[in-house]
């Protein structure tokens, strides 16, 4: 026979406090996501407005910059990054609202769904952390290879 879990006052208080902080963090997250989208759109417009000469090079201070080739994509990158940040913030928001509703109504199903959203939030952040560690390791290896190749070509 399966034993049902029940929450004492300490656990309920901890969930209530957690929901409040998660709601605050998710609202701040949504605000920053909106700012990233606005900055991305502004950057895309401004970078694409930099004139180029008929031969494809930039005029003015951007002429010798290798970044010039990707200048139009910087704004798109910000918007894509905002889209990526949306999902963990959304899961956190759903957890906060679901927990608040569950504690007010005493509904176990609502609390279960809220905790599933918290699990999704943590899973998303865990996967992104693994991806970032892998990218850092790859950058480190590529740096060593290029450093060794450069050092060997100097002799």
FIGU-736605 format. One record per atom (N, C-alpha, C): residue in three letters; x, y, z. Coordinates in steps of 0.2 Angstrom, whole numbers, padded with zeros to 4 digits, always signed. Each point is the difference from the previous one (the first is absolute). Example, Ala and Ser with C-alpha at 12.3 -4.5 7.8 and 13.67 -1.06 7.14 Angstrom:
2
ala+0066-0028+0039
ala-0004+0006+0000
ala+0004+0006+0000
ser-0002+0005-0004
ser+0004+0006+0001
ser-0004+0005+0003
***
This chain:
155
unk+0004-0006+0000
unk-0004+0006+0000
unk+0004+0006+0000
unk-0001+0005-0004
unk+0004+0006-0001
unk-0002+0005+0005
unk+0005+0003+0004
unk-0001+0005+0005
unk-0001+0007-0003
unk-0005+0003+0002
unk-0001+0007-0003
unk+0004+0005+0004
unk+0003+0005-0004
unk+0004+0005+0003
unk-0004+0005+0002
unk+0001+0003+0006
unk-0003+0006+0003
unk+0005+0005+0002
unk-0002+0006+0000
unk+0004+0006+0001
unk-0001+0003+0007
unk+0005+0001+0004
unk-0001+0003+0006
unk+0000+0008-0001
unk+0000+0003+0005
unk-0001+0008+0000
unk+0007+0002-0003
unk+0006-0003+0002
unk+0006+0003-0002
unk+0001-0001-0007
unk-0002-0006-0003
unk+0000-0001-0007
unk-0004+0005-0004
unk-0006+0001+0003
unk-0005+0004-0004
unk+0003+0007+0000
unk+0003+0003+0006
unk+0003+0006+0000
unk+0005+0001-0005
unk+0005-0005+0000
unk+0005+0000-0005
unk-0002+0000-0007
unk-0005-0003-0002
unk-0003+0000-0006
unk-0003+0007-0002
unk-0004+0003+0005
unk-0002+0006-0001
unk+0005+0005-0001
unk+0005+0000+0004
unk+0006+0005-0001
unk+0004-0001-0006
unk+0000-0007-0002
unk+0004-0001-0007
unk-0004+0003-0005
unk-0007-0001+0000
unk-0004+0002-0005
unk+0000+0008-0001
unk+0001+0003+0005
unk+0000+0008+0000
unk+0007+0002-0003
unk+0005-0003+0002
unk+0007+0001-0003
unk+0000-0002-0008
unk-0003-0005-0001
unk+0000-0003-0007
unk-0004+0005-0005
unk-0006+0002+0003
unk-0004+0005-0004
unk+0004+0006-0001
unk+0003+0003+0005
unk+0005+0006-0001
unk+0005-0001-0005
unk+0004-0006+0001
unk+0005-0001-0005
unk-0003-0001-0007
unk-0005-0003-0001
unk-0003-0001-0007
unk-0003+0007-0003
unk-0003+0004+0004
unk-0002+0007-0002
unk+0006+0004-0002
unk+0006+0000+0004
unk+0006+0003-0002
unk+0003-0003-0007
unk-0001-0007+0000
unk+0003-0003-0006
unk-0004+0002-0006
unk-0007+0000+0000
unk-0004+0002-0005
unk+0002+0008-0002
unk+0001+0004+0005
unk+0002+0007-0002
unk+0007+0000-0004
unk+0005-0004+0002
unk+0006+0000-0003
unk-0001-0003-0007
unk-0004-0005-0001
unk-0001-0003-0006
unk-0003+0005-0005
unk-0005+0004+0002
unk-0003+0005-0004
unk+0006+0005-0002
unk+0004+0002+0005
unk+0005+0005-0001
unk+0005-0003-0006
unk+0002-0007+0001
unk+0004-0003-0005
unk-0003+0000-0007
unk-0006-0001+0000
unk-0004+0001-0007
unk+0000+0007-0003
unk-0001+0005+0004
unk+0000+0007-0002
unk+0007+0002-0002
unk+0005-0002+0004
unk+0007+0001-0001
unk+0002-0003-0007
unk-0002-0007+0000
unk+0002-0004-0007
unk-0003+0004-0006
unk-0006+0002+0001
unk-0004+0003-0006
unk+0004+0007-0002
unk+0001+0003+0005
unk+0004+0007+0000
unk+0007-0001-0004
unk+0003-0005+0003
unk+0007-0002-0002
unk+0000-0002-0008
unk-0005-0004-0001
unk-0001-0003-0007
unk-0001+0006-0005
unk-0004+0005+0002
unk-0002+0006-0004
unk+0006+0004-0001
unk+0003+0002+0006
unk+0006+0004+0000
unk+0006-0003-0004
unk+0001-0006+0001
unk+0006-0003-0004
unk-0001-0001-0007
unk-0006-0001-0002
unk-0002-0001-0007
unk+0000+0007-0003
unk+0000+0006+0004
unk+0000+0006-0003
unk+0007+0003-0002
unk+0005-0004+0003
unk+0007+0003-0002
unk+0001-0001-0007
unk+0002+0005-0004
unk+0000-0001-0007
unk+0006-0004-0002
unk+0000-0003-0006
unk+0005-0003-0003
unk+0002+0003-0007
unk+0006-0001-0002
unk+0002+0003-0006
unk-0002-0005-0006
unk+0001+0002-0006
unk-0003-0004-0005
unk+0004-0007-0001
unk+0006+0000+0003
unk+0004-0006+0000
unk-0001-0005+0006
unk-0005+0002+0004
unk-0002-0005+0005
unk+0004+0002+0007
unk+0004+0004+0000
unk+0003+0002+0007
unk-0003+0006+0003
unk+0001+0000+0007
unk-0004+0006+0003
unk+0004+0006+0000
unk-0003+0005+0000
unk+0003+0007+0000
unk+0001+0002+0007
unk+0005+0004+0001
unk+0000+0003+0007
unk+0004-0004+0004
unk-0001+0000+0007
unk+0004-0003+0005
unk-0001-0008+0000
unk-0005-0002-0004
unk-0001-0008+0000
unk+0003-0003-0006
unk+0004+0004-0004
unk+0003-0003-0006
unk+0005-0005+0001
unk+0004+0000+0006
unk+0005-0005+0001
unk-0002-0005+0005
unk-0006+0000+0002
unk-0002-0004+0005
unk-0003-0007-0002
unk+0003-0006+0002
unk-0002-0006-0003
unk-0007-0002+0003
unk-0003+0004+0005
unk-0006-0001+0002
unk-0006+0003-0005
unk+0003+0003-0004
unk-0005+0003-0005
unk-0004-0005-0004
unk+0003-0006-0001
unk-0003-0005-0004
unk-0006-0003+0004
unk-0001+0001+0006
unk-0005-0003+0004
unk-0004+0006+0003
unk+0001+0006-0002
unk-0004+0006+0004
unk-0007-0001+0000
unk-0003-0002-0005
unk-0007-0001-0001
unk-0003-0005+0004
unk+0004-0005+0002
unk-0003-0006+0004
unk+0001+0001+0008
unk+0003+0005+0002
unk+0000+0001+0007
unk-0006+0001+0004
unk-0005+0004-0003
unk-0006+0001+0002
unk-0004-0006+0000
unk+0000-0004-0005
unk-0003-0007+0000
unk+0002-0004+0005
unk+0007+0000+0002
unk+0003-0004+0005
unk-0003+0002+0007
unk-0001+0006+0001
unk-0004+0002+0006
unk-0007-0002+0001
unk-0003+0000-0006
unk-0007-0002+0000
unk+0000-0008+0001
unk+0004-0004-0003
unk+0000-0007+0001
unk+0002-0002+0007
unk+0005+0004+0003
unk+0002-0001+0007
unk-0006+0002+0005
unk-0004+0005-0002
unk-0006+0001+0004
unk-0005-0006+0000
unk-0001-0002-0006
unk-0004-0006-0001
unk+0002-0006+0004
unk+0007-0001+0000
unk+0003-0006+0004
unk-0002+0002+0008
unk+0001+0006+0002
unk-0001+0001+0007
unk-0008+0000+0002
unk-0004+0001-0005
unk-0007+0000+0002
unk-0002-0007+0003
unk+0002-0006-0002
unk-0002-0006+0002
unk+0001-0001+0008
unk+0006+0001+0002
unk+0001-0001+0008
unk-0004+0005+0004
unk-0001+0006-0003
unk-0003+0005+0004
unk-0008-0002+0000
unk-0002-0002-0006
unk-0007-0002+0000
unk-0002-0006+0005
unk+0005-0005+0000
unk-0001-0006+0005
unk+0000+0003+0007
unk+0004+0005+0001
unk+0000+0002+0007
unk-0006+0004+0002
unk-0003+0004-0005
unk-0006+0003+0001
unk-0006-0005+0001
unk+0000-0005-0004
unk-0005-0005+0001
unk+0000-0003+0007
unk+0006-0002+0002
unk+0001-0003+0007
unk-0003+0005+0005
unk+0002+0006+0000
unk-0002+0005+0005
unk-0007+0001+0000
unk-0003+0001-0006
unk-0008+0001+0000
unk-0003-0007+0002
unk+0002-0005-0002
unk-0003-0007+0002
unk+0001-0001+0007
unk+0005+0001+0003
unk+0002-0001+0007
unk-0005+0004+0004
unk-0001+0007-0002
unk-0004+0004+0004
unk-0007-0002-0001
unk-0002-0002-0005
unk-0007-0003-0001
unk-0001-0006+0004
unk+0004-0004+0000
unk+0000-0007+0004
unk-0001+0002+0007
unk+0004+0004+0003
unk+0000+0001+0007
unk-0006+0004+0002
unk-0003+0004-0005
unk-0006+0003+0002
unk-0006-0004+0000
unk+0000-0005-0005
unk-0006-0005-0001
unk+0001-0006+0003
unk+0006-0002+0002
unk+0002-0007+0003
unk-0001-0005-0005
unk+0001+0001-0007
unk-0001-0005-0005
unk+0007-0003-0001
unk+0001-0006+0001
unk+0006-0004-0001
unk+0002+0000-0008
unk-0005-0001-0004
unk+0001+0000-0007
unk+0004+0006-0003
unk-0003+0006+0003
unk+0003+0006-0002
unk+0007+0001+0002
unk+0001-0002+0006
unk+0007+0000+0003
unk+0005-0005-0004
unk-0003-0006-0002
unk+0004-0004-0004
unk+0002+0003-0007
unk-0005+0003-0003
unk+0002+0004-0006
unk+0005+0005+0001
unk+0000+0004+0005
unk+0004+0005+0002
unk+0007-0003+0001
unk+0001-0006+0003
unk+0006-0003+0002
unk+0003-0003-0007
unk-0004-0002-0004
unk+0002-0002-0007
unk+0003+0006-0004
unk-0002+0006+0001
unk+0002+0006-0003
unk+0007+0001+0003
unk+0001+0000+0006
unk+0006+0001+0004
unk+0005-0005-0003
unk-0002-0006+0000
unk+0005-0005-0003
unk+0002+0001-0007
unk-0005+0003-0004
unk+0002+0002-0007
unk+0005+0006+0000
unk-0001+0004+0004
unk+0005+0006+0001
unk+0007-0003+0002
unk+0000-0004+0005
unk+0007-0002+0002
unk+0003-0005-0006
unk-0004-0004-0003
unk+0002-0004-0006
unk+0003+0004-0005
unk-0003+0006-0002
unk+0002+0004-0005
unk+0006+0003+0002
unk+0001+0003+0006
unk+0006+0003+0002
unk+0006-0005+0000
unk-0002-0006+0002
unk+0005-0005+0000
unk+0003-0002-0006
unk-0004-0001-0005
unk+0002-0001-0007
unk+0004+0006-0003
unk-0002+0006+0001
unk+0003+0006-0002
unk+0007+0000+0003
unk+0001-0002+0006
unk+0006+0000+0004
unk+0005-0005-0003
unk-0003-0006-0002
unk+0004-0005-0003
unk+0003+0002-0007
unk-0005+0003-0004
unk+0002+0003-0006
unk+0005+0005+0000
unk+0000+0005+0005
unk+0005+0005+0001
unk+0007-0003+0002
unk+0000-0005+0005
unk+0006-0003+0002
unk+0003-0003-0006
unk-0004-0003-0005
unk+0003-0004-0006
unk+0003+0006-0004
unk-0004+0005-0001
unk+0003+0006-0004
unk+0007+0002+0002
unk+0000+0001+0007
unk+0006+0003+0003
unk+0006-0005-0001
unk-0002-0006+0001
unk+0006-0006-0001
unk+0002+0001-0007
unk-0005+0000-0005
unk+0002+0000-0007
unk+0004+0007-0002
unk-0002+0005+0003
unk+0004+0006-0001
unk+0007+0000+0003
unk+0001-0003+0006
unk+0006-0002+0003
unk+0005-0004-0005
unk-0003-0006-0002
unk+0003-0004-0004
unk+0003+0003-0007
unk-0005+0004-0003
unk+0002+0003-0006
unk+0005+0006+0001
unk+0000+0003+0006
unk+0005+0005+0001
unk+0007-0003+0001
unk+0000-0006+0003
unk+0006-0004+0001
unk+0003-0002-0007
unk-0004-0003-0004
unk+0002-0002-0007
unk+0002+0006-0004
unk-0003+0006+0000
unk+0002+0005-0004
unk+0006+0003+0004
unk+0001+0000+0006
unk+0006+0003+0003
unk+0006-0004-0001
unk-0001-0007+0000
unk+0005-0004-0002
unk+0002+0000-0007
unk-0005+0001-0005
unk+0002+0001-0007
unk+0004+0006-0001
unk-0002+0006+0003
unk+0003+0006+0000
unk+0007+0000+0002
unk+0001-0003+0006
unk+0007-0001+0003
unk+0004-0004-0004
unk-0002-0005-0003
unk+0004-0004-0005
unk+0002+0003-0006
unk-0005+0005-0002
unk+0002+0003-0007
unk+0005+0006+0001
unk+0001+0002+0006
unk+0004+0005+0002
unk+0008-0002-0001
unk+0001-0007+0001
unk+0007-0002+0000
unk+0002-0002-0007
***
